[in-house]
Amino acid sequence: MRSAARVAALLFFISACCSATIFAVDLADCSGVVVDENGVPLAAAKITLQNSSSQAFRAETDGAGRFVVRNLPVGDYQIEARKEGFFVLSGKTVTLRSGANDVTLTLKHAEELHEQVQVSATANQIDTQDTAQKDTLTAQEIRDIPVPNSHLLQESLTALPEVVQDNFGGLHIAGARSGETQYLLDGFEIGDPVNNTLSARFNVDATRAAEVQTSRIGAGYAHSGASVLNLETPDGDDKWRVGTTNPIPGIDIQQGVRLGNWYPRFTFSGPIKRGRFWFSDAISLQHIFTLVRELPADANTSTQWAGDNLLRLQYNFSPKHILHATFLYNRTQDQSLGLDPLNPESTTVDLHQQRAFVSVRDQVWLYDTLIEMGFAADGENQDFSPQGTAPYILLVNGARGNFFERVHDHGSRVQGLFNVIAASRHWHGTHQASLGANVAGLEFRQAATRGEIQDPPHSRRGWLGEFHANAATPQSR
């Protein structure tokens, strides 16, 4: 009897081991990476795998663009990948065999949409994988939402519920001051080096997405303050693209024929070397003409010329080594700034302003870890010049003479970043490790020369007085 019991126990043990082995063999792991059309890894992309039994398994890519779904039954699966601002990848069939399976999914930016409407709804409005409060405005929404001045990106951004704009054009996000937001252009700070406002301009058509974060901001945003506004621009791809908006100038026929308000925009993109090297260039101009009818005909106009150019380059040394470069240039020339019925042309100033921004970012992908290094430099100059050196006279009905102050200021910033983002790990939950550093240096210089201000004699309750102010010594800060 003992021998029979031992044989039975041995057979049971062997049967259990075989069953476990068969069960293990029949399970599969699916891991992979999601990239865009130029091979750049995409974070926060939603992945869904569905088998023939209509069982759905979901995952989300981490900061390195990778995802993993474990313990799946072997067989054929329909895989779907989606991310806001990209075309949905669906209908792709993958066969999972026992053990590890690796896939690469490519999502294309939603830049060309003709006679097609895609309606989708999120099943769960609360994303348990991401605790940050975010709102995103896509390129199509920026172009389609009607605003008073569609050539100004700041006005389109007010379509986001957290963003309002004041009377001077400054943005206030989540109720904060305009300078308390960290403004990013493709991952680098682009706020004004002096007051941190969003004063840089570039073609509205070159904005691929605008994302606002107002709470639970990660440590990777070193100067976030109250919120973060991240602007993304395109790199170009293997297709040649040319676009233009408002190319025909406006004509003003008030008191003569002149060039009126005009806001042309042009975009160009395509391959320098197919499959490896791409460019994207976006140019916009603006001409603003102001006529003050209350002033004499030969001194009643004010004009502004402004232009900007945003150039983006991407070079792929290999599918896992990508180099990005950005160059942004702004230039503005205002003639007779401040002209109005109470302030004639002689009291106005001319403004000359220019700003340049350049950045380089290198991304290296070592197996499942993304390493990125970047450097950026930003500088601007402003010159306010009066029309002459005559005394500036303040009157009850306006001003006369020439403005009393000539100002030159210069601001600059250099910044560097380094990030290491490992693929997420699954052990009693999902964990992701990342390491980063961000350094920045700012410089501001200002020089002002002041002339004479006169407040002429006036009477008030029988008292007569006269005020003279002279300050001709240059000062700098």
C-alpha positions as CSV (number, residue, x, y, z in Angstrom):
1,M,0.0,0.0,0.0
2,R,2.8,2.4,0.8
3,S,4.4,1.7,-2.6
4,A,1.1,2.4,-4.3
5,A,0.7,5.7,-2.4
6,R,4.2,6.8,-3.2
7,V,3.6,6.0,-6.9
8,A,0.4,8.0,-6.9
9,A,2.1,11.0,-5.2
10,L,4.9,10.9,-7.7
11,L,2.4,10.8,-10.6
12,F,0.5,13.7,-9.1
13,F,3.7,15.7,-8.7
14,I,4.7,15.1,-12.3
15,S,1.2,15.9,-13.6
16,A,1.3,19.2,-11.6
17,C,4.7,20.1,-13.0
18,C,3.6,19.3,-16.6
19,S,0.4,21.4,-16.2
20,A,2.4,24.3,-14.8
21,T,4.9,24.0,-17.7
22,I,2.1,23.9,-20.3
23,F,0.4,26.9,-18.6
24,A,3.6,28.9,-18.6
25,V,4.2,28.0,-22.2
26,D,0.8,29.2,-23.2
27,L,1.3,32.7,-21.8
28,A,3.0,35.6,-23.6
29,D,4.5,39.0,-22.8
30,C,4.1,41.8,-25.3
31,S,6.5,44.7,-25.0
32,G,7.4,47.4,-27.5
33,V,7.9,51.1,-28.3
34,V,5.7,53.8,-29.9
35,V,7.5,56.4,-32.1
36,D,6.4,59.1,-34.5
37,E,7.2,59.1,-38.2
38,N,10.7,60.4,-37.6
39,G,11.6,57.8,-34.9
40,V,11.1,60.0,-31.9
41,P,9.7,58.0,-28.9
42,L,6.2,59.1,-27.7
43,A,5.2,59.1,-24.1
44,A,1.6,58.7,-22.8
45,A,0.4,56.8,-25.8
46,K,-2.6,54.5,-25.1
47,I,-2.2,50.9,-26.2
48,T,-5.0,48.3,-26.5
49,L,-4.7,44.7,-27.5
50,Q,-7.8,42.7,-28.2
51,N,-8.0,38.9,-28.9
52,S,-10.6,36.9,-30.8
53,S,-12.6,36.5,-27.6
54,S,-13.0,40.2,-27.4
55,Q,-10.8,40.4,-24.3
56,A,-9.0,43.8,-24.1
57,F,-5.7,44.4,-22.5
58,R,-4.5,48.0,-22.1
59,A,-1.2,49.8,-21.4
60,E,0.4,53.2,-21.7
61,T,3.9,54.2,-22.8
62,D,6.3,55.6,-20.3
63,G,8.7,58.6,-20.7
64,A,10.9,56.5,-22.9
65,G,8.1,55.5,-25.2
66,R,8.0,51.9,-24.1
67,F,5.1,49.7,-22.9
68,V,4.7,46.1,-21.7
69,V,1.6,43.8,-21.2
70,R,2.3,40.6,-19.4
71,N,0.6,37.2,-19.1
72,L,-1.4,37.2,-22.3
73,P,-2.9,34.1,-23.8
74,V,-1.0,33.3,-27.0
75,G,-2.7,33.9,-30.3
76,D,-3.7,36.7,-32.7
77,Y,-4.4,40.2,-31.4
78,Q,-5.8,43.4,-32.9
79,I,-3.5,46.2,-31.6
80,E,-4.5,49.9,-31.4
81,A,-2.4,52.9,-30.4
82,R,-3.6,56.4,-29.9
83,K,-2.3,59.7,-28.7
84,E,-3.8,63.2,-28.9
85,G,-2.5,65.1,-31.9
86,F,-1.7,61.9,-33.9
87,F,-3.7,59.7,-36.2
88,V,-5.0,56.5,-34.5
89,L,-3.2,53.3,-35.4
90,S,-5.8,50.5,-35.6
91,G,-6.4,47.3,-37.5
92,K,-2.9,46.1,-37.1
93,T,-2.7,42.3,-36.3
94,V,0.1,40.8,-34.2
95,T,0.6,37.2,-33.3
96,L,1.9,36.6,-29.8
97,R,3.8,33.5,-29.2
98,S,4.8,32.1,-25.8
99,G,7.5,34.1,-24.1
100,A,8.6,37.6,-24.9
101,N,7.3,39.4,-28.0
102,D,8.5,42.8,-29.1
103,V,6.7,45.3,-31.4
104,T,7.3,48.8,-32.8
105,L,4.4,51.0,-33.5
106,T,4.5,54.3,-35.5
107,L,2.0,57.1,-35.1
108,K,1.8,59.9,-37.6
109,H,1.0,63.5,-36.6
110,A,-2.5,64.5,-37.6
111,E,-1.5,67.3,-40.0
112,E,-3.5,66.5,-43.0
113,L,-7.2,65.7,-42.5
114,H,-9.4,65.9,-45.6
115,E,-13.0,64.8,-45.6
116,Q,-12.6,62.7,-42.6
117,V,-14.1,63.1,-39.1
118,Q,-13.0,61.0,-36.1
119,V,-15.2,61.0,-33.0
120,S,-13.9,59.3,-29.9
121,A,-14.7,59.3,-26.2
122,T,-12.6,58.4,-23.3
123,A,-14.2,55.7,-21.1
124,N,-12.6,57.1,-17.9
125,Q,-12.2,60.8,-17.5
126,I,-9.7,60.3,-14.7
127,D,-6.4,59.0,-15.7
128,T,-5.0,56.9,-12.8
129,Q,-1.6,56.7,-14.5
130,D,-1.0,60.4,-14.6
131,T,-1.9,62.6,-11.7
132,A,-0.9,65.9,-13.3
133,Q,-3.7,68.3,-14.4
134,K,-3.2,68.8,-18.1
135,D,-5.1,70.4,-21.0
136,T,-4.0,70.2,-24.6
137,L,-4.8,72.3,-27.6
138,T,-4.0,70.6,-31.0
139,A,-2.9,72.3,-34.2
140,Q,-6.3,71.9,-35.8
141,E,-8.0,73.5,-32.9
142,I,-5.6,76.4,-32.9
143,R,-6.3,77.0,-36.6
144,D,-10.1,76.4,-36.4
145,I,-11.2,78.2,-33.3
146,P,-12.2,81.8,-34.2
147,V,-10.4,84.6,-32.4
148,P,-10.2,88.4,-33.1
149,N,-6.5,88.2,-34.2
150,S,-5.8,84.7,-35.6
151,H,-2.2,85.6,-36.4
152,L,-1.4,85.9,-32.6
153,L,-0.8,82.6,-30.9
154,Q,-1.6,84.1,-27.5
155,E,-5.2,84.8,-28.5
156,S,-5.7,81.2,-29.7
157,L,-4.4,79.9,-26.4
158,T,-7.3,81.5,-24.5
159,A,-9.5,78.6,-25.9
160,L,-8.0,76.7,-23.0
161,P,-10.2,77.1,-19.9
162,E,-7.2,77.9,-17.6
163,V,-5.9,80.7,-19.8
164,V,-7.0,84.4,-19.9
165,Q,-5.4,87.4,-21.6
166,D,-5.2,90.9,-20.2
167,N,-5.5,94.2,-22.0
168,F,-1.8,94.3,-22.7
169,G,-1.6,90.9,-24.3
170,G,-0.1,89.0,-21.3
171,L,-1.3,85.5,-20.5
172,H,-2.5,84.5,-17.1
173,I,-2.8,80.8,-16.5
174,A,-4.8,79.4,-13.6
175,G,-5.1,82.9,-12.1
176,A,-1.4,83.5,-11.8
177,R,0.6,86.5,-12.9
178,S,1.9,86.4,-16.4
179,G,5.5,85.9,-15.3
180,E,4.7,83.0,-12.9
181,T,4.4,80.5,-15.7
182,Q,7.2,78.4,-17.2
183,Y,6.9,78.8,-21.0
184,L,8.6,76.0,-23.0
185,L,9.4,75.7,-26.7
186,D,10.1,72.0,-27.5
187,G,11.3,71.4,-23.9
188,F,13.4,74.6,-23.5
189,E,12.4,77.8,-21.7
190,I,11.3,80.5,-24.1
191,G,9.9,83.1,-21.6
192,D,11.3,86.6,-21.8
193,P,14.7,86.6,-20.0
194,V,13.8,89.9,-18.2
195,N,10.2,89.4,-17.0
196,N,9.5,85.8,-18.0
197,T,6.4,86.7,-20.1
198,L,5.6,85.0,-23.4
199,S,6.8,87.8,-25.7
200,A,8.5,85.6,-28.4
201,R,6.5,85.3,-31.6
202,F,6.4,82.5,-34.3
203,N,4.1,81.4,-37.0
204,V,0.8,80.1,-35.6
205,D,0.7,77.4,-38.3
206,A,3.9,76.0,-36.8
207,T,2.3,75.2,-33.5
208,R,1.7,71.4,-33.4
209,A,0.3,71.4,-29.8
210,A,0.0,73.6,-26.7
211,E,-0.2,71.8,-23.4
212,V,-1.0,73.5,-20.0
213,Q,-0.2,71.9,-16.6
214,T,-1.7,73.7,-13.6
215,S,-1.2,71.2,-10.7
216,R,0.9,68.2,-9.5
217,I,3.8,69.4,-11.7
218,G,6.7,67.1,-11.8
219,A,10.2,67.8,-10.6
220,G,11.4,67.9,-14.2
221,Y,10.0,71.5,-14.5
222,A,12.6,73.4,-12.6
223,H,11.0,76.9,-12.8
224,S,7.3,76.0,-13.1
225,G,6.0,78.5,-10.6
226,A,2.2,78.3,-10.8
227,S,1.9,76.5,-14.1
228,V,3.6,75.2,-17.2
229,L,2.8,76.0,-20.9
230,N,4.6,73.7,-23.3
231,L,4.6,74.5,-27.1
232,E,5.5,71.9,-29.6
233,T,6.6,72.6,-33.2
234,P,7.1,70.2,-36.2
235,D,10.4,68.8,-37.5
236,G,9.4,67.9,-41.0
237,D,9.2,64.5,-42.6
238,D,9.8,62.7,-45.9
239,K,6.9,64.7,-47.6
240,W,7.4,68.1,-49.2
241,R,4.8,70.6,-47.7
242,V,4.2,74.2,-48.5
243,G,1.5,76.4,-47.0
244,T,0.5,80.0,-46.9
245,T,-2.1,82.2,-45.2
246,N,-3.0,85.8,-46.1
247,P,-0.4,86.2,-48.8
248,I,-2.3,89.2,-50.5
249,P,-1.6,92.5,-48.8
250,G,-4.4,94.9,-47.6
251,I,-4.7,98.4,-49.0
252,D,-5.7,101.4,-46.9
253,I,-7.3,104.3,-48.8
254,Q,-7.9,106.7,-45.9
255,Q,-6.3,110.1,-46.8
256,G,-4.3,108.5,-49.6
257,V,-3.3,105.0,-50.7
258,R,-1.1,103.1,-48.3
259,L,-0.3,99.5,-47.3
260,G,-2.8,98.5,-44.7
261,N,-2.8,95.8,-42.0
262,W,-1.2,92.7,-43.4
263,Y,-0.4,89.4,-41.7
264,P,1.1,86.9,-44.2
265,R,2.3,83.5,-43.0
266,F,4.4,80.9,-44.9
267,T,5.5,77.3,-44.0
268,F,7.9,75.0,-45.7
269,S,9.0,71.5,-44.7
270,G,10.5,68.4,-46.3
271,P,13.5,66.1,-46.4
272,I,17.1,67.2,-46.8
273,K,18.0,63.5,-47.0
274,R,15.1,61.1,-47.0
275,G,14.8,58.9,-44.1
276,R,17.5,60.7,-42.1
277,F,17.5,64.5,-42.3
278,W,14.5,66.9,-42.3
279,F,13.7,70.6,-42.0
280,S,10.8,72.7,-41.2
281,D,10.7,76.5,-41.7
282,A,7.9,78.8,-40.6
283,I,7.9,82.6,-41.5
284,S,5.3,85.2,-40.6
285,L,5.2,89.0,-41.1
286,Q,2.9,91.7,-39.8
287,H,2.4,95.3,-40.9
288,I,0.1,97.4,-38.7
289,F,-1.0,100.8,-39.9
290,T,-2.6,103.4,-37.6
291,L,-4.2,106.7,-38.7
292,V,-5.1,109.4,-36.2
293,R,-7.6,111.7,-37.9
294,E,-7.4,114.4,-35.2
295,L,-3.7,115.2,-36.1
296,P,-2.4,117.1,-39.1
297,A,-2.3,115.0,-42.3
298,D,1.5,115.0,-42.6
299,A,2.1,113.7,-39.0
300,N,-0.9,111.4,-38.2
301,T,0.3,107.9,-39.0
302,S,2.1,105.2,-37.1
303,T,3.4,101.9,-38.6
304,Q,4.8,98.7,-37.3
305,W,6.8,96.1,-39.1
306,A,7.4,92.7,-37.4
307,G,8.7,89.4,-38.6
308,D,9.8,86.1,-37.2
309,N,11.3,82.9,-38.5
310,L,11.3,79.5,-36.9
311,L,13.6,76.9,-38.3
312,R,13.6,73.3,-37.1
313,L,16.1,70.5,-38.0
314,Q,16.2,66.8,-37.2
315,Y,19.0,64.4,-38.0
316,N,18.8,60.7,-37.3
317,F,22.3,59.2,-36.9
318,S,20.5,55.9,-36.3
319,P,17.0,54.9,-35.2
320,K,18.2,55.2,-31.6
321,H,20.2,58.4,-31.9
322,I,18.4,61.6,-32.9
323,L,19.6,65.2,-33.0
324,H,17.2,68.2,-32.9
325,A,18.0,71.8,-33.5
326,T,15.9,75.0,-33.3
327,F,16.5,78.6,-34.4
328,L,14.0,81.4,-33.7
329,Y,14.5,85.0,-34.7
330,N,12.1,88.0,-34.0
331,R,12.5,91.5,-35.3
332,T,10.2,94.5,-34.7
333,Q,10.3,98.1,-35.8
334,D,7.7,100.6,-34.5
335,Q,7.6,104.1,-35.9
336,S,5.8,106.8,-33.8
337,L,4.9,104.4,-31.0
338,G,2.3,106.0,-28.6
339,L,0.7,108.3,-31.3
340,D,-2.8,109.4,-30.3
341,P,-4.9,112.7,-30.4
342,L,-3.3,114.0,-27.2
343,N,0.3,113.0,-28.0
344,P,1.5,114.2,-31.5
345,E,4.2,112.6,-33.5
346,S,7.0,114.7,-31.9
347,T,6.3,113.2,-28.5
348,T,6.4,109.5,-29.7
349,V,9.3,107.1,-29.7
350,D,10.6,104.7,-32.2
351,L,11.1,101.1,-31.1
352,H,13.7,98.7,-32.5
353,Q,13.6,95.2,-31.0
354,Q,15.2,91.9,-31.9
355,R,15.4,88.5,-30.3
356,A,17.2,85.3,-31.1
357,F,16.8,81.8,-29.7
358,V,18.8,78.7,-30.5
359,S,18.7,75.2,-29.0
360,V,20.2,71.8,-29.7
361,R,18.9,68.5,-28.1
362,D,20.5,65.1,-28.5
363,Q,18.5,61.9,-27.7
364,V,20.1,58.5,-27.4
365,W,18.2,55.4,-26.8
366,L,20.1,52.7,-25.0
367,Y,17.9,49.5,-25.1
368,D,15.0,50.7,-22.9
369,T,16.5,53.8,-21.5
370,L,16.2,57.3,-23.1
371,I,19.1,59.7,-22.5
372,E,18.8,63.3,-23.6
373,M,21.1,66.3,-23.4
374,G,20.4,69.8,-24.5
375,F,21.7,73.4,-24.7
376,A,19.9,76.6,-25.5
377,A,20.8,80.3,-25.7
378,D,18.4,83.2,-25.8
379,G,19.0,87.0,-26.2
380,E,17.1,90.2,-26.9
381,N,17.7,93.9,-27.4
382,Q,15.3,96.8,-27.2
383,D,15.9,100.4,-28.1
384,F,13.4,103.2,-27.4
385,S,14.4,106.4,-29.2
386,P,12.6,109.8,-29.0
387,Q,12.2,112.0,-32.0
388,G,14.6,114.7,-30.8
389,T,16.1,116.4,-27.8
390,A,13.6,119.3,-27.3
391,P,12.2,119.6,-23.7
392,Y,9.2,117.4,-23.0
393,I,6.3,119.6,-22.0
394,L,3.3,118.3,-20.1
395,L,0.0,120.1,-20.7
396,V,-3.5,119.5,-19.4
397,N,-4.6,118.5,-22.9
398,G,-1.6,116.3,-23.8
399,A,2.1,116.7,-24.3
400,R,4.4,118.7,-26.6
401,G,8.1,118.6,-27.5
402,N,10.1,115.3,-27.6
403,F,9.9,112.4,-25.2
404,F,12.4,112.8,-22.3
405,E,13.9,109.3,-22.1
406,R,16.1,107.2,-24.4
407,V,16.4,103.5,-23.3
408,H,18.5,100.5,-24.3
409,D,18.2,97.2,-22.6
410,H,19.6,93.7,-23.2
411,G,18.6,90.4,-21.7
412,S,20.1,87.0,-22.2
413,R,19.8,83.5,-20.9
414,V,21.7,80.2,-21.3
415,Q,20.3,76.9,-20.2
416,G,21.2,73.3,-20.3
417,L,19.4,70.0,-19.5
418,F,20.2,66.4,-18.9
419,N,17.7,63.6,-18.5
420,V,17.8,59.9,-18.1
421,I,14.4,58.2,-18.4
422,A,14.3,54.4,-17.8
423,A,11.5,52.2,-19.0
424,S,8.8,51.5,-16.5
425,R,9.2,48.4,-14.3
426,H,6.4,46.2,-13.0
427,W,6.7,44.8,-9.5
428,H,3.9,45.2,-7.1
429,G,2.7,48.0,-9.3
430,T,4.2,50.2,-12.0
431,H,7.4,52.1,-11.3
432,Q,9.5,54.5,-13.4
433,A,12.9,55.9,-12.5
434,S,14.2,59.1,-14.0
435,L,17.1,61.4,-13.3
436,G,17.6,64.9,-14.6
437,A,19.4,68.2,-14.2
438,N,18.6,71.7,-15.4
439,V,20.9,74.7,-15.2
440,A,20.2,78.3,-16.3
441,G,22.0,81.7,-16.2
442,L,20.4,85.1,-16.7
443,E,21.8,88.5,-17.5
444,F,20.1,91.9,-17.8
445,R,21.6,95.3,-18.6
446,Q,19.8,98.6,-19.1
447,A,21.0,102.1,-19.9
448,A,18.7,105.1,-19.9
449,T,19.4,108.8,-20.8
450,R,16.9,111.3,-19.6
451,G,16.3,114.8,-20.9
452,E,14.3,117.8,-19.7
453,I,10.7,117.7,-18.6
454,Q,8.7,120.8,-18.1
455,D,5.4,121.3,-16.4
456,P,4.4,124.9,-17.5
457,P,3.0,127.5,-15.0
458,H,-0.6,126.8,-14.0
459,S,-3.1,128.1,-11.5
460,R,-4.9,126.2,-8.8
461,R,-6.9,128.0,-6.1
462,G,-4.8,131.1,-6.7
463,W,-1.4,129.4,-6.5
464,L,1.1,129.7,-9.4
465,G,4.0,127.3,-9.7
466,E,6.5,125.9,-12.2
467,F,8.3,122.6,-12.2
468,H,11.5,121.8,-14.1
469,A,13.2,118.4,-14.0
470,N,16.7,117.8,-15.5
471,A,18.4,114.4,-15.5
472,A,20.9,113.9,-18.3
473,T,23.2,111.4,-16.6
474,P,23.1,107.9,-18.2
475,Q,22.2,105.1,-15.8
476,S,22.5,101.4,-16.1
477,R,21.3,98.4,-14.1
